[in-house]
Amino acid sequence: AALADRRRRYELPRMLGVQADICGHDEIYSMMEALRPHCRVPEEAVRVLFGPRVEREKTLLLHPRPIHYAVARRSTRLVRMLVGAASKAGNLDEMLQKLRNGGEPQAMSPLFFAVLFADKALVDTLKRAGSTINEVDISATSKLHRAGLWGPFQERLQALDLHDVAASLDAGLQEAREKAVRSRAAIRAALLG
């Protein structure tokens, strides 16, 4: 109802961009338990991707927005409504986690999240809206690789006809690895003199 209320059209960008702050251990575990039964790849992926880490900055926080909740509920209709509303409000890229103030996303893209939890119709809706992967998704891909879950995730991408997304994730992961090698070499050179 709020999406269609003309009196609230000026509040729409803010409403579509609101995010939940799920960062405490109890909140993270509750979220993981709620998501686990809906996972379309091995359930272990939920723990690998969202489980808290000892080093807090290594925890991949979800920061869900309304579109993430619609994806988790597998509601293609609601996703279409949110995409339409965000398009009219001028913040579709922000909602799809393409951009942030500095040009970087804050959360997993709705597309990556949909691969984990939704069906093909919903994934296709997001693709038509322009949803794509982001840097947070590359980090998530790295976690899946390290946990030995990339194979099942890649099979899911193929089943959803997301061959281009699989290739982009592979390329992004390779680029991140090369950057890490260059950074280590630069640090080593600086330390050794």
C-alpha positions, 0 to 999 in steps of 0.5 A: 500500500505504501508503494502506491500511496501518491502522498508518500512518493517523496519518501519512496527512495528512502523507504526502498533504501532502508536496510536492517542492521543484522550484526549481533551474534544472536541476530546473525544466527536467527537470520541464518536459521530462517534462511537455511531451509530456503537455500537452493544450494547446500545449506552449509552455504548459509553458514559459510556466507553469513556466519560470524567470524572472530575478526569482525571485518571478515563477517559478511553482513547481509544488510537486507533491504526490502528487495532482499526480503522479497527474494527470500520469500520468493515473491516475484510479484513483490520484486517486480513491484519494488523494481518498478517503484525504485525505477520511478523513484530514481534509485534502482541502481542503489536498490540493486546494490550496484552503487553506493555513495563511493561507488561501492555496494554495501550488501550482497546483490539481490541477484546473487541472493536470488541464486541462493534462495529464489526460483528462475522466474524471480532471477529472470525478473532481476536480470531484466531489471539490470541486476548484476553482481558486485564486489560483495558477491566476489567476496562471497564467491571466494568464501564458497571456493574456500569451503568447497561449495563453488561447484554446487553454486556454479551448477545452480548458476548454470541451471538458471542460465546465468552463464555470464554471471558465473564467468563474471564471478570467476573473473572477479575472483581471479582479479581479486587474487591477483590484486592480493598477490600484488599487495603482498609483493609490495608489502614484502618489498617495503619491509625488506627494503 
